[in-house]
Amino acid sequence: MSKNPSKRYRAALQVADLKAKYEVGQAVDILKKMPSAKFDETVEISAFLGVDPKQSDQMVRGTVSLPNGSGKKIKVLAFTENPAEALAAGADFAGLADLIAKVNGGFLDFDVAISTTSAMKDVRQVARVLGPKGLMPNPKSGTVSDDLPKTIKEVKAGRVEFKMDKTGSVVIVIGKKSFSSSQLAENAQAALAALVKAQPAGFAGGRFIRSITISASMSPGVGVDLRPYSAVVAA
C-alpha cells in the first residue's frame, strides 16, 4: 500500500472492516461499493498457498472456465498445420513455420498461445521466447490440444489459466468491476473450486490455502473466509 494513498483509496477503506473475513458474495458486494476508477478495473482473486514453491511436485497450476467470462477480449495464436481450421474457429493468428519465425522475431501481440500435439516438436523452437512470458503452450494448462476449435472457443469464452509464483501465491482474474455482483460471485466460486482441485498430490500436509482476498485494480483487498476452501490435510 502506498505511503500516501489517494482520497479514493482512503474512501474504499471506509466501506467495511477489511480486517474481517467474508463469504464470497459478501466480499464481492463490499468490493462493488468501493469507489471506482475512471476505467473498468480488473477484479482478481489472490491466494497465498501452504505449499513449498521450491518443490517441483508441489507446483500449482490449472485453468478455469469462468461462467460469465473474464471481460477481456483475448487474442489467440494457434500453432497448427491446419491454420484455416483455427482461423475459422476464432483464432486471431494461425500457422506454424511462419508464426515460429514471427515469434522469434519478437512478435508477442497475443494473450494465449495454443498448439496441436504434433506441432509441439516445432514450437519448442520458441520456448526461450514464450516461456519467460508465460505463453508457452503446455498440456497441463490445456493449451496443447488436438481439438483446436473447441480449445479456441473455450479460451475466447473466458477460460483463464493460473499458476503459482515463486512466493507461493496465485492470482486468478475473475472479471471486471462493471460485472454484476452475482456474475463476479459465480466466477469467484468457479475459480476457487478450480484452485482447490489443483492441490498437488505432493502436498506435504497442513492448510493448502492460507489466505484469500478479492480486489480490483485500484482497490484494497477484501478478505474471504477460508473455511469452505481449505481443509487441513494430514501430513
Backbone as JSON, one array per atom type, in Angstrom:
{
  "sequence": "MSKNPSKRYRAALQVADLKAKYEVGQAVDILKKMPSAKFDETVEISAFLGVDPKQSDQMVRGTVSLPNGSGKKIKVLAFTENPAEALAAGADFAGLADLIAKVNGGFLDFDVAISTTSAMKDVRQVARVLGPKGLMPNPKSGTVSDDLPKTIKEVKAGRVEFKMDKTGSVVIVIGKKSFSSSQLAENAQAALAALVKAQPAGFAGGRFIRSITISASMSPGVGVDLRPYSAVVAA",
  "N": [[0.83, -1.2, 0.0], [0.47, 2.24, -0.75], [2.44, 4.9, 0.71], [1.23, 7.31, 0.75], [-1.77, 7.17, 0.28], [-4.4, 7.57, -2.16], [-7.27, 9.8, -2.17], [-9.54, 8.44, -3.02], [-8.77, 5.79, -2.53], [-8.51, 5.86, 0.25], [-11.16, 6.31, 0.87], [-12.23, 3.89, 0.08], [-11.38, 2.21, 2.09], [-13.14, 2.77, 4.07], [-15.49, 1.49, 3.62], [-15.98, -1.06, 4.68], [-15.05, -3.34, 7.36], [-11.93, -4.19, 6.83], [-10.28, -5.95, 8.01], [-11.65, -8.12, 8.65], [-13.07, -11.34, 7.65], [-14.93, -12.52, 4.88], [-17.82, -14.15, 3.45], [-17.86, -15.25, 0.03], [-19.81, -13.94, -1.65], [-20.5, -11.73, -0.03], [-18.01, -10.47, 0.13], [-17.65, -9.67, -2.52], [-19.81, -7.88, -2.79], [-18.98, -5.87, -1.04], [-16.66, -5.01, -2.35], [-17.79, -3.98, -4.69], [-19.03, -1.74, -3.7], [-17.01, -0.01, -3.19], [-15.25, 3.01, -4.13], [-14.9, 3.64, -7.63], [-12.44, 3.49, -10.27], [-11.53, 5.53, -13.15], [-11.59, 3.85, -15.23], [-12.56, 0.57, -16.41], [-12.06, -1.53, -13.98], [-10.01, -4.45, -13.48], [-10.95, -7.41, -11.83], [-9.69, -9.54, -9.35], [-8.84, -12.67, -7.8], [-6.72, -13.35, -5.15], [-4.55, -15.68, -3.77], [-2.76, -17.08, -1.08], [-0.66, -19.8, -0.74], [-0.07, -22.91, 1.04], [1.93, -24.56, 0.17], [5.25, -25.72, -0.78], [7.06, -23.74, -2.77], [9.51, -24.38, -3.86], [9.61, -27.04, -4.33], [9.27, -29.31, -6.9], [7.19, -31.14, -7.17], [5.12, -29.93, -5.96], [4.06, -27.92, -7.43], [1.57, -25.64, -8.45], [-0.92, -25.27, -10.77], [-3.35, -24.49, -13.27], [-6.53, -24.38, -15.03], [-9.52, -22.43, -15.46], [-12.87, -22.25, -16.46], [-14.6, -19.48, -16.69], [-17.87, -18.79, -15.68], [-19.14, -16.44, -16.49], [-17.41, -15.27, -18.24], [-14.29, -13.4, -18.73], [-14.31, -10.77, -19.24], [-12.46, -9.65, -20.84], [-11.14, -9.14, -24.08], [-9.72, -11.7, -25.73], [-6.75, -12.39, -27.41], [-5.85, -14.93, -29.51], [-3.29, -17.11, -30.47], [-2.57, -19.68, -32.67], [-0.64, -22.52, -33.06], [-0.41, -24.57, -35.65], [-0.87, -27.16, -38.12], [-2.97, -26.82, -39.7], [-4.06, -24.08, -40.4], [-6.35, -22.8, -41.46], [-8.57, -24.04, -40.31], [-8.24, -23.3, -37.61], [-8.42, -20.51, -37.75], [-11.03, -20.25, -38.65], [-12.35, -21.07, -36.4], [-11.99, -18.97, -34.73], [-9.47, -18.11, -33.96], [-6.96, -15.59, -33.7], [-4.51, -15.49, -34.91], [-2.84, -17.88, -36.9], [-0.88, -20.7, -37.82], [2.3, -22.22, -38.61], [5.36, -22.75, -39.26], [5.69, -20.18, -40.26], [4.63, -18.6, -38.2], [6.29, -19.31, -36.08], [8.72, -18.23, -36.93], [7.95, -15.56, -36.89], [7.39, -15.09, -34.18], [9.92, -15.61, -33.08], [11.09, -13.42, -34.1], [10.22, -11.46, -32.47], [7.49, -10.98, -32.23], [4.75, -10.64, -30.16], [2.1, -10.05, -29.8], [-0.32, -11.17, -28.55], [-2.53, -12.99, -26.34], [-2.85, -15.63, -25.5], [-1.28, -18.64, -26.36], [-1.76, -21.5, -28.27], [-1.43, -24.98, -29.2], [-1.3, -27.75, -31.49], [-0.75, -31.22, -30.68], [1.08, -32.52, -32.39], [2.4, -30.37, -33.52], [4.01, -29.4, -31.56], [6.66, -30.28, -31.49], [7.95, -28.59, -33.21], [7.26, -26.13, -32.17], [8.77, -25.93, -29.9], [10.99, -24.54, -30.59], [10.55, -21.9, -30.01], [10.5, -21.76, -27.31], [12.25, -20.43, -25.59], [11.54, -17.84, -25.97], [8.75, -17.67, -25.49], [8.42, -19.01, -23.03], [9.5, -17.47, -20.7], [7.58, -15.46, -20.71], [5.32, -16.66, -19.94], [3.75, -17.8, -21.88], [4.11, -20.14, -23.27], [2.79, -22.96, -24.9], [1.24, -25.63, -23.1], [0.49, -28.87, -21.95], [-0.58, -29.2, -19.36], [-1.83, -26.83, -18.82], [-3.84, -26.85, -20.55], [-3.39, -25.89, -23.07], [-2.26, -27.28, -25.11], [-3.6, -29.15, -27.54], [-5.61, -31.47, -29.41], [-7.98, -30.82, -30.38], [-8.46, -28.16, -31.61], [-10.47, -26.22, -32.44], [-12.42, -26.43, -30.35], [-10.85, -25.77, -28.11], [-10.01, -23.16, -28.71], [-12.47, -21.8, -28.74], [-13.24, -22.12, -26.06], [-11.22, -20.69, -24.72], [-11.66, -18.13, -25.76], [-14.16, -17.7, -24.73], [-13.79, -17.29, -22.07], [-12.02, -18.87, -20.57], [-9.5, -19.08, -18.24], [-6.06, -19.15, -17.3], [-4.12, -20.19, -14.48], [-1.26, -19.91, -12.32], [1.03, -20.79, -9.82], [3.3, -18.52, -8.25], [6.79, -17.79, -7.44], [6.66, -17.16, -4.78], [4.68, -18.62, -3.67], [2.15, -17.74, -4.18], [-1.0, -17.25, -5.87], [-2.73, -15.74, -8.51], [-5.87, -15.07, -9.85], [-7.76, -13.97, -12.48], [-11.07, -12.77, -12.38], [-12.95, -11.26, -13.67], [-14.52, -8.09, -14.52], [-14.97, -4.9, -12.89], [-17.31, -3.76, -13.66], [-19.02, -5.85, -13.96], [-21.94, -7.55, -12.68], [-22.72, -8.1, -9.18], [-23.54, -10.75, -8.77], [-22.53, -12.04, -11.05], [-19.74, -11.73, -10.67], [-19.47, -13.11, -8.25], [-20.21, -15.72, -8.98], [-18.18, -16.31, -10.83], [-16.0, -16.12, -9.09], [-16.47, -18.25, -7.31], [-16.22, -20.4, -9.07], [-13.51, -20.12, -9.78], [-12.22, -20.51, -7.32], [-13.0, -23.13, -6.77], [-11.65, -24.45, -8.81], [-9.04, -23.9, -8.03], [-8.85, -25.27, -5.58], [-9.14, -27.86, -6.56], [-6.75, -28.07, -7.87], [-4.87, -28.74, -6.02], [-1.77, -30.12, -5.3], [-0.66, -33.56, -5.59], [1.64, -34.03, -4.23], [1.56, -32.45, -1.98], [2.59, -31.72, 1.27], [1.15, -31.58, 3.65], [-1.0, -29.93, 6.06], [-2.48, -26.65, 5.89], [-3.76, -26.06, 2.78], [-4.65, -23.73, 1.33], [-3.91, -20.63, 2.52], [-4.64, -17.96, 2.7], [-7.1, -15.76, 1.27], [-7.99, -13.19, -0.91], [-10.13, -10.75, -2.45], [-9.9, -8.39, -4.97], [-9.95, -5.23, -6.77], [-8.39, -3.5, -9.55], [-7.59, -0.96, -8.53], [-8.18, -1.0, -5.84], [-8.23, -1.79, -2.28], [-7.68, -5.12, -0.92], [-10.3, -7.47, -0.15], [-10.87, -9.63, 2.43], [-11.47, -13.17, 2.29], [-13.45, -15.73, 3.72], [-11.85, -18.61, 4.72], [-12.75, -21.15, 5.34], [-14.61, -22.75, 3.69], [-12.91, -23.62, 1.69], [-10.4, -24.6, 2.35], [-9.47, -27.15, 3.84], [-7.64, -28.78, 6.48], [-4.91, -30.76, 5.68], [-3.74, -33.92, 6.52], [-0.42, -34.71, 7.45]],
  "CA": [[0.0, 0.0, 0.0], [1.24, 3.47, -0.86], [2.59, 5.68, 1.95], [0.3, 8.42, 0.63], [-2.87, 6.66, -0.53], [-5.29, 8.57, -2.73], [-8.54, 10.04, -1.48], [-10.44, 7.34, -3.38], [-8.32, 4.59, -1.83], [-8.88, 6.02, 1.67], [-12.61, 6.13, 0.95], [-12.5, 2.45, -0.04], [-11.11, 1.59, 3.39], [-14.24, 3.09, 4.98], [-16.69, 0.74, 3.22], [-16.19, -2.21, 5.58], [-13.9, -3.73, 8.18], [-11.11, -5.01, 5.94], [-9.54, -6.94, 8.79], [-12.55, -9.26, 8.79], [-13.16, -12.26, 6.53], [-16.31, -12.56, 4.43], [-18.26, -15.11, 2.44], [-17.53, -14.7, -1.29], [-20.82, -12.98, -2.09], [-20.35, -10.52, 0.77], [-16.76, -9.81, -0.27], [-17.91, -9.02, -3.81], [-20.69, -6.74, -2.54], [-18.13, -4.82, -0.45], [-15.8, -4.5, -3.42], [-18.62, -3.2, -5.6], [-19.38, -0.47, -3.05], [-15.83, 0.85, -3.11], [-15.17, 3.97, -5.24], [-14.31, 3.07, -8.84], [-11.52, 4.31, -11.06], [-12.12, 6.06, -14.38], [-11.59, 2.78, -16.22], [-13.21, -0.64, -15.9], [-11.0, -2.25, -13.28], [-9.99, -5.91, -13.46], [-11.15, -7.99, -10.5], [-8.87, -10.74, -9.2], [-8.69, -13.39, -6.53], [-5.32, -13.65, -4.8], [-4.48, -16.69, -2.71], [-1.42, -17.5, -0.63], [-0.76, -21.24, -0.52], [0.8, -23.51, 2.05], [2.87, -25.49, -0.45], [6.64, -25.27, -0.89], [7.29, -23.44, -4.19], [10.79, -24.91, -4.3], [9.45, -28.46, -4.63], [8.63, -29.46, -8.22], [5.95, -31.93, -7.07], [4.1, -29.11, -5.31], [3.65, -26.83, -8.33], [0.12, -25.48, -8.59], [-1.33, -24.57, -11.97], [-4.59, -25.05, -13.8], [-7.38, -23.47, -15.79], [-10.93, -22.37, -15.04], [-13.78, -21.63, -17.42], [-15.44, -18.57, -15.91], [-19.25, -18.85, -16.19], [-19.55, -15.17, -17.08], [-16.3, -14.71, -18.99], [-13.32, -12.59, -18.0], [-14.49, -9.36, -19.58], [-11.35, -9.22, -21.67], [-11.07, -9.72, -25.41], [-8.5, -12.49, -25.74], [-6.13, -12.68, -28.7], [-5.35, -16.31, -29.5], [-2.38, -17.55, -31.52], [-2.61, -21.14, -32.76], [0.4, -23.21, -33.83], [-1.12, -25.71, -36.22], [-0.64, -27.5, -39.52], [-4.22, -26.52, -40.39], [-4.42, -22.73, -39.96], [-7.7, -22.42, -41.89], [-9.49, -24.55, -39.3], [-8.09, -22.49, -36.41], [-8.95, -19.16, -38.02], [-12.48, -20.38, -38.73], [-12.85, -21.25, -35.03], [-11.88, -17.72, -34.0], [-8.09, -17.72, -33.64], [-6.54, -14.32, -34.3], [-3.34, -15.8, -35.74], [-2.67, -19.33, -37.01], [0.15, -21.11, -38.75], [3.33, -23.0, -37.92], [6.7, -22.24, -39.53], [5.64, -18.72, -40.42], [4.42, -17.98, -36.89], [7.5, -19.54, -35.29], [9.67, -17.2, -37.37], [7.44, -14.26, -36.47], [7.6, -15.0, -32.72], [11.37, -15.47, -32.88], [11.43, -12.06, -34.49], [9.77, -10.52, -31.46], [6.04, -10.79, -32.23], [4.1, -11.15, -28.95], [0.83, -9.35, -29.67], [-1.4, -12.12, -28.29], [-2.69, -13.28, -24.91], [-2.76, -17.08, -25.27], [-0.78, -19.44, -27.47], [-2.13, -22.91, -28.18], [-0.74, -25.78, -30.21], [-1.63, -29.16, -31.62], [0.29, -32.08, -30.12], [2.1, -32.79, -33.4], [3.15, -29.15, -33.82], [4.87, -29.02, -30.42], [8.08, -30.55, -31.76], [8.47, -27.39, -33.86], [7.01, -24.98, -31.29], [9.85, -25.86, -28.9], [11.98, -23.57, -31.07], [10.27, -20.57, -29.43], [10.33, -21.91, -25.86], [13.02, -19.41, -24.87], [10.83, -16.57, -26.12], [7.43, -17.73, -24.87], [8.48, -19.5, -21.65], [9.6, -16.41, -19.69], [6.38, -14.62, -20.77], [4.18, -17.46, -19.51], [2.92, -18.02, -23.07], [4.44, -21.39, -23.94], [1.73, -23.97, -24.8], [1.56, -26.67, -22.12], [-0.67, -29.76, -21.75], [-1.15, -29.02, -18.03], [-2.67, -25.64, -18.81], [-4.88, -27.04, -21.55], [-3.09, -25.14, -24.3], [-1.84, -28.24, -26.15], [-4.85, -29.86, -27.78], [-5.86, -31.94, -30.76], [-9.28, -30.28, -30.76], [-8.21, -26.72, -31.56], [-11.69, -25.4, -32.44], [-13.01, -26.42, -29.02], [-9.96, -25.04, -27.2], [-10.07, -21.74, -29.07], [-13.76, -21.27, -28.3], [-13.21, -22.06, -24.6], [-10.35, -19.57, -24.32], [-12.34, -16.9, -26.13], [-15.37, -17.55, -23.9], [-13.46, -16.91, -20.7], [-11.18, -19.81, -19.83], [-8.27, -18.42, -17.83], [-5.03, -20.01, -16.72], [-3.46, -19.67, -13.29], [-0.03, -20.62, -11.98], [1.67, -20.29, -8.61], [4.59, -17.87, -8.46], [7.88, -18.25, -6.59], [6.37, -16.87, -3.36], [3.57, -19.45, -3.22], [0.9, -17.03, -4.4], [-1.71, -17.45, -7.13], [-3.68, -14.68, -8.85], [-6.8, -15.52, -10.89], [-8.7, -12.94, -12.95], [-12.45, -13.27, -12.34], [-13.87, -10.39, -14.38], [-14.37, -6.64, -14.47], [-15.79, -4.3, -11.84], [-18.62, -3.45, -14.23], [-19.87, -7.04, -13.84], [-22.85, -7.53, -11.53], [-22.22, -8.84, -8.02], [-23.79, -12.18, -8.95], [-21.58, -12.54, -12.05], [-18.42, -11.84, -10.04], [-19.51, -14.17, -7.24], [-20.2, -17.01, -9.69], [-16.83, -16.5, -11.35], [-15.1, -16.35, -7.96], [-16.7, -19.61, -6.82], [-15.63, -21.32, -10.05], [-12.06, -20.0, -9.68], [-11.78, -21.14, -6.07], [-13.18, -24.58, -6.92], [-10.55, -24.91, -9.65], [-7.82, -23.83, -7.23], [-8.9, -26.4, -4.64], [-8.91, -29.07, -7.36], [-5.35, -28.07, -8.32], [-3.96, -29.09, -4.92], [-0.87, -31.18, -5.81], [-0.58, -34.83, -4.85], [2.84, -33.99, -3.39], [1.41, -31.53, -0.85], [3.09, -32.42, 2.45], [0.2, -31.55, 4.75], [-1.27, -28.61, 6.62], [-3.55, -25.95, 5.2], [-3.36, -25.81, 1.4], [-4.86, -22.31, 1.07], [-3.73, -19.92, 3.79], [-5.38, -16.7, 2.69], [-7.76, -15.42, 0.01], [-8.56, -11.85, -0.99], [-10.69, -10.32, -3.73], [-9.61, -6.96, -5.13], [-9.97, -4.66, -8.11], [-7.09, -2.91, -9.91], [-7.25, 0.21, -7.74], [-8.83, -1.09, -4.53], [-7.63, -2.72, -1.32], [-8.26, -6.45, -0.96], [-11.31, -7.87, 0.82], [-10.57, -10.99, 2.84], [-12.5, -14.2, 2.12], [-13.46, -16.8, 4.71], [-11.14, -19.77, 4.17], [-13.28, -22.45, 5.76], [-15.17, -23.65, 2.65], [-11.96, -23.91, 0.62], [-9.07, -25.03, 2.77], [-9.39, -28.1, 4.94], [-6.29, -29.15, 6.86], [-4.53, -32.07, 5.17], [-2.82, -34.6, 7.43], [0.91, -34.95, 6.87]],
  "C": [[0.87, 1.25, 0.0], [1.32, 4.2, 0.48], [1.63, 6.86, 1.95], [-0.87, 8.0, -0.25], [-3.79, 7.78, -1.0], [-6.56, 8.71, -1.9], [-9.52, 8.9, -1.76], [-10.07, 6.06, -2.65], [-8.69, 4.67, -0.35], [-10.38, 5.84, 1.85], [-12.99, 4.65, 0.88], [-12.33, 1.75, 1.29], [-12.26, 1.81, 4.38], [-15.49, 2.24, 4.7], [-17.01, -0.39, 4.18], [-14.94, -2.44, 6.4], [-13.04, -4.69, 7.35], [-10.17, -5.94, 6.7], [-10.37, -8.21, 8.97], [-12.5, -10.13, 7.54], [-14.63, -12.46, 6.18], [-16.57, -13.74, 3.49], [-18.08, -14.44, 1.07], [-18.52, -13.65, -1.77], [-20.73, -11.66, -1.34], [-19.11, -9.74, 0.36], [-16.94, -9.06, -1.59], [-18.78, -7.78, -3.63], [-19.9, -5.57, -1.96], [-17.26, -4.18, -1.52], [-16.58, -3.59, -4.37], [-18.98, -1.83, -5.03], [-18.2, 0.49, -2.95], [-15.8, 1.81, -4.3], [-14.43, 3.35, -6.43], [-13.36, 4.04, -9.51], [-12.23, 4.77, -12.33], [-12.08, 5.04, -15.52], [-12.23, 1.55, -15.59], [-12.15, -1.55, -15.29], [-11.14, -3.77, -13.42], [-10.13, -6.39, -12.03], [-10.42, -9.33, -10.44], [-9.06, -11.38, -7.84], [-7.2, -13.64, -6.34], [-5.33, -14.63, -3.64], [-3.03, -16.99, -2.38], [-1.53, -18.95, -0.2], [0.25, -21.76, 0.49], [1.8, -24.5, 1.48], [4.27, -24.9, -0.45], [6.95, -25.01, -2.36], [8.58, -24.01, -4.75], [10.72, -26.38, -4.7], [8.67, -28.64, -5.93], [7.31, -30.23, -8.15], [4.85, -31.17, -6.35], [3.7, -27.91, -6.15], [2.14, -26.82, -8.48], [-0.16, -24.68, -9.86], [-2.6, -25.22, -12.49], [-5.32, -24.03, -14.63], [-8.77, -23.5, -15.19], [-11.72, -21.69, -16.14], [-14.76, -20.78, -16.62], [-16.85, -18.55, -16.49], [-19.68, -17.59, -16.92], [-18.43, -14.48, -17.87], [-15.39, -13.84, -18.14], [-13.49, -11.1, -18.25], [-13.39, -8.81, -20.46], [-11.41, -9.9, -23.03], [-9.71, -10.4, -25.55], [-8.01, -12.72, -27.17], [-5.46, -14.05, -28.62], [-4.46, -16.56, -30.72], [-2.36, -19.07, -31.52], [-1.48, -21.66, -33.64], [-0.23, -24.49, -34.36], [-0.75, -25.92, -37.68], [-1.88, -27.17, -40.36], [-4.72, -25.14, -39.96], [-5.84, -22.31, -40.34], [-8.74, -22.84, -40.86], [-9.45, -23.68, -38.04], [-8.67, -21.09, -36.59], [-10.47, -19.19, -38.09], [-13.11, -20.5, -37.34], [-12.69, -19.99, -34.18], [-10.48, -17.31, -33.6], [-7.74, -16.42, -34.37], [-5.35, -14.51, -35.24], [-3.21, -17.32, -35.77], [-1.64, -19.65, -38.07], [1.16, -21.95, -37.99], [4.71, -22.39, -38.19], [6.72, -20.73, -39.63], [5.47, -18.02, -39.07], [5.63, -18.17, -35.98], [8.55, -18.49, -35.64], [9.25, -15.83, -36.87], [7.66, -14.06, -34.97], [9.09, -14.85, -32.41], [11.86, -14.08, -33.25], [10.92, -11.0, -33.55], [8.27, -10.3, -31.39], [5.41, -11.44, -30.99], [2.74, -10.48, -28.73], [-0.35, -10.32, -29.58], [-1.41, -12.45, -26.81], [-2.49, -14.75, -24.57], [-2.23, -17.74, -26.53], [-1.19, -20.89, -27.24], [-1.47, -23.66, -29.33], [-1.36, -27.16, -30.3], [-0.47, -29.97, -31.03], [1.43, -32.28, -31.12], [2.95, -31.56, -33.69], [4.16, -28.81, -32.73], [6.35, -29.28, -30.67], [8.74, -29.36, -32.45], [8.35, -26.16, -32.95], [8.09, -24.84, -30.22], [10.95, -24.88, -29.31], [11.77, -22.18, -30.47], [10.09, -20.65, -27.92], [11.06, -20.82, -25.09], [12.37, -18.03, -24.96], [9.52, -16.59, -25.33], [7.47, -18.15, -23.4], [8.54, -18.4, -20.61], [8.38, -15.5, -19.64], [5.14, -15.37, -20.28], [3.23, -17.8, -20.66], [3.17, -19.35, -23.77], [3.29, -22.4, -23.79], [2.18, -25.13, -23.89], [0.33, -27.56, -21.9], [-1.35, -29.54, -20.4], [-2.06, -27.8, -17.95], [-3.76, -25.71, -19.87], [-4.64, -26.32, -22.85], [-2.38, -25.99, -25.35], [-3.03, -29.16, -26.35], [-4.94, -30.33, -29.21], [-7.27, -31.57, -31.21], [-9.19, -28.76, -30.66], [-9.49, -25.88, -31.6], [-12.33, -25.3, -31.06], [-12.17, -25.59, -28.06], [-10.01, -23.54, -27.46], [-11.36, -21.12, -28.54], [-13.82, -21.15, -26.77], [-12.38, -20.88, -24.11], [-11.04, -18.24, -24.6], [-13.53, -16.62, -25.21], [-15.05, -17.2, -22.45], [-12.69, -17.94, -19.9], [-9.86, -19.12, -19.5], [-7.33, -19.42, -17.16], [-4.49, -19.36, -15.45], [-2.25, -20.53, -12.96], [0.59, -19.97, -10.75], [3.0, -19.64, -8.92], [5.62, -18.37, -7.44], [7.64, -18.0, -5.11], [5.26, -17.76, -2.81], [2.22, -18.78, -3.37], [0.32, -17.32, -5.78], [-2.68, -16.3, -7.31], [-4.54, -15.18, -10.0], [-7.75, -14.37, -11.23], [-10.11, -13.51, -12.95], [-13.44, -12.31, -13.01], [-13.52, -8.92, -14.27], [-15.31, -6.07, -13.4], [-17.17, -3.91, -12.34], [-19.56, -4.66, -14.21], [-20.81, -6.86, -12.66], [-22.22, -8.32, -10.38], [-22.4, -10.34, -8.21], [-22.84, -12.79, -9.98], [-20.19, -12.72, -11.44], [-18.39, -12.96, -9.01], [-19.47, -15.55, -7.89], [-18.81, -17.31, -10.24], [-15.85, -16.81, -10.23], [-15.24, -17.77, -7.43], [-16.07, -20.63, -7.77], [-14.11, -21.31, -9.95], [-11.54, -20.69, -8.43], [-11.95, -22.66, -6.12], [-12.05, -25.16, -7.75], [-9.23, -24.91, -8.88], [-7.75, -24.99, -6.24], [-8.58, -27.7, -5.37], [-7.46, -29.2, -7.78], [-4.37, -28.42, -7.21], [-3.09, -30.26, -5.36], [-0.85, -32.42, -4.93], [0.61, -34.83, -3.9], [2.74, -33.05, -2.2], [1.68, -32.27, 0.46], [2.11, -32.46, 3.61], [0.08, -30.17, 5.36], [-2.42, -27.97, 5.88], [-3.08, -25.54, 3.8], [-3.49, -24.32, 1.05], [-4.82, -21.57, 2.4], [-4.41, -18.57, 3.84], [-5.97, -16.46, 1.3], [-8.25, -13.98, 0.11], [-9.13, -11.63, -2.39], [-10.44, -8.82, -3.83], [-9.81, -6.54, -6.57], [-8.64, -3.94, -8.32], [-6.66, -1.8, -8.96], [-7.89, 0.2, -6.36], [-8.03, -1.97, -3.58], [-8.32, -4.07, -1.41], [-9.27, -6.68, 0.15], [-11.07, -9.33, 1.16], [-11.74, -11.93, 2.71], [-12.34, -15.28, 3.17], [-12.88, -18.07, 4.09], [-11.89, -21.09, 4.36], [-13.89, -23.32, 4.65], [-14.14, -24.18, 1.66], [-10.65, -24.54, 1.09], [-9.1, -25.89, 4.03], [-7.93, -28.41, 5.23], [-6.01, -30.57, 6.4], [-3.5, -32.69, 6.1], [-1.5, -34.87, 6.73], [1.14, -36.44, 6.72]]
}
